[in-house]
Amino acid sequence: MIKLKSYPINNSFLTNELLSSYIDLFWKEVFHQLTKGPSIQHLMLMCKISFNSRSMEMGYRTLGHLRRVNYDDKELFKSYLQERLAYLNDSYTSNSLDEITFSYIERDGLALDNRRLLQDVSDKSLATHRFNNLNLPISMVPSDYGVVRGITSYDTFTRYFITDNKKVFEIDISLDGLINKVMVKVHQLYHYLYQNNID
């Protein structure tokens, strides 16, 4: 039977620290109680968030897939969700939240081979995320956004100018390759096309 444990967030924004604190709370209030029983148990666990009423089109969103976790896997589960949040960052952290919910199923025995699943944050079906009514690729590769039209190097980052059929993107990638800042310049597309005589 699926059980739910929800925590009100009261219009806060999702950060790694906030996520970590609620995972700690869930482990203390729910998972710790299972360790007091006569048999060893693990959970099939999934975390989802609910956006506030001003972001009704967002509704509920899951942070990751259903995963099998043992009691000792708390830090692995945190890392898994925080890595997933890094992939989904813009759409999940730019809108305030109402609550965070853990959906779980109790299972007997230890979960086997769960470490590989908790370390695999890839999602082959999740190629884009929706942000401000735009479907944007989840990628650190500029050419996944469209055709690279120009590149400019600065002291701390490299800026890529990219077009697709509808939008112009400016993508700033830090020199260490860890930060990818995407700016959509929709209103500048027609000016760009006119200047460059592109049909």
C-alpha positions in Angstrom: 0.0 0.0 0.0 1.3 3.4 -1.0 1.7 5.8 1.9 2.3 9.6 1.8 4.1 12.0 4.2 3.7 15.7 3.3 5.4 18.7 4.8 4.2 22.3 4.2 6.9 24.6 2.8 4.9 27.9 2.9 6.0 29.6 -0.4 9.7 28.8 -0.1 11.9 28.1 -3.1 13.5 24.7 -3.5 17.2 24.6 -2.7 19.6 21.7 -1.9 19.6 22.8 1.7 15.8 22.8 2.0 15.5 19.4 0.2 18.2 17.9 2.5 16.4 19.1 5.7 13.1 17.5 4.6 14.8 14.2 3.7 16.4 14.3 7.2 13.0 14.9 8.8 11.3 12.1 6.8 14.1 9.7 7.8 13.6 10.7 11.5 9.8 10.6 11.5 9.1 7.7 9.2 12.0 5.6 8.2 13.5 5.4 11.7 10.3 3.9 13.1 10.7 1.0 10.7 14.1 0.1 12.2 12.4 -0.5 15.5 10.4 -3.5 14.2 11.4 -7.2 14.4 12.4 -7.4 10.8 14.6 -5.4 8.4 12.7 -3.3 6.0 13.5 -0.9 3.1 11.3 1.6 1.2 10.3 2.2 -2.3 10.5 6.0 -2.2 9.7 8.9 -4.4 9.8 12.7 -3.7 7.4 15.2 -5.3 6.7 18.9 -4.8 3.6 21.0 -5.1 3.8 24.5 -6.4 1.7 27.3 -4.9 -1.5 28.6 -6.3 0.2 31.3 -8.3 1.9 28.6 -10.2 -1.1 26.4 -10.7 0.0 25.3 -14.2 3.0 23.6 -12.6 0.9 21.5 -10.2 2.8 18.5 -8.7 6.2 17.5 -10.1 8.4 14.6 -9.1 12.0 15.1 -8.4 13.1 11.6 -9.4 12.0 8.1 -10.1 10.8 5.6 -7.5 13.9 4.2 -5.8 14.5 1.4 -3.4 16.4 2.7 -0.3 17.7 1.1 2.8 17.9 3.0 6.1 21.6 3.6 5.6 21.1 5.1 2.2 19.9 8.5 3.3 23.0 10.4 2.0 22.9 8.5 -1.3 19.2 9.4 -1.7 20.0 13.1 -0.9 22.7 13.1 -3.5 20.5 11.4 -6.0 17.7 14.1 -5.6 20.1 17.0 -5.5 21.7 15.8 -8.8 18.3 15.5 -10.3 17.4 19.0 -9.1 20.5 20.3 -10.9 19.1 18.9 -14.2 15.7 20.5 -13.5 16.9 23.6 -11.7 15.2 26.5 -13.5 11.7 25.1 -13.6 11.8 23.8 -10.1 13.6 26.6 -8.2 12.1 29.7 -9.8 8.5 29.1 -8.5 7.6 29.0 -4.8 6.3 25.8 -3.3 3.4 24.8 -1.1 4.6 21.3 0.1 7.0 18.5 -0.3 5.6 14.9 -0.3 7.3 11.6 0.0 5.4 8.7 -1.5 6.6 5.3 -0.2 5.9 1.6 0.1 7.3 -0.5 2.9 9.1 -3.7 1.8 10.6 -6.5 3.9 14.4 -7.2 3.7 17.2 -5.1 2.4 17.1 -3.5 -1.0 19.7 -5.1 -3.3 21.6 -3.3 -6.1 20.1 0.0 -5.1 23.4 1.9 -5.1 23.6 1.9 -8.9 20.0 3.2 -9.1 20.7 6.0 -6.7 23.7 7.0 -8.6 22.0 7.0 -12.0 20.4 10.4 -12.4 20.0 10.1 -16.2 16.5 10.0 -17.6 16.3 9.0 -21.2 12.7 10.1 -21.5 13.3 13.5 -20.0 14.9 15.4 -22.9 13.3 18.8 -22.1 11.8 20.7 -19.3 9.1 23.3 -19.4 10.0 26.8 -18.2 7.8 29.9 -18.8 5.8 28.1 -21.4 8.9 27.1 -23.3 10.2 23.5 -23.8 14.0 23.8 -23.3 16.5 21.0 -23.7 18.1 19.6 -20.6 21.6 19.8 -21.8 25.0 21.4 -21.2 25.7 21.2 -25.0 24.9 24.5 -26.7 24.2 22.9 -30.1 21.3 20.9 -28.5 19.4 24.3 -28.4 19.8 24.9 -32.1 22.4 26.2 -34.6 25.4 27.9 -33.0 25.7 31.3 -34.8 28.6 32.8 -32.7 30.9 32.3 -29.8 32.5 35.1 -27.6 35.0 34.4 -24.8 35.1 36.4 -21.6 37.3 36.2 -18.5 35.0 33.9 -16.5 32.7 32.3 -19.2 32.1 31.7 -22.9 28.9 33.0 -24.5 27.2 31.1 -27.3 24.7 32.7 -29.6 22.2 30.1 -30.9 19.1 30.1 -33.0 16.3 27.6 -33.7 13.2 28.3 -35.8 11.5 30.4 -33.2 14.0 31.6 -30.6 17.5 33.1 -30.1 19.4 31.8 -27.1 22.4 33.3 -25.3 24.1 30.6 -23.3 26.9 31.4 -20.9 29.0 28.5 -19.9 31.5 28.9 -17.0 35.1 28.1 -17.8 35.0 25.0 -15.6 31.9 23.8 -17.5 29.8 23.5 -14.4 27.4 26.4 -14.8 25.2 26.8 -17.9 23.1 30.0 -17.9 20.5 30.2 -20.7 18.8 33.4 -21.7 16.0 33.3 -24.3 15.8 36.3 -26.5 12.5 35.6 -28.3 11.7 39.2 -29.1 15.1 39.7 -30.7 14.7 36.9 -33.2 13.1 39.0 -36.0 15.6 41.8 -35.6 18.4 39.2 -35.8 16.9 37.5 -38.9 16.4 40.9 -40.5 20.0 42.0 -39.9 21.4 38.8 -41.2 19.0 38.5 -44.2 17.8 35.1 -43.1 14.5 33.8 -44.5 
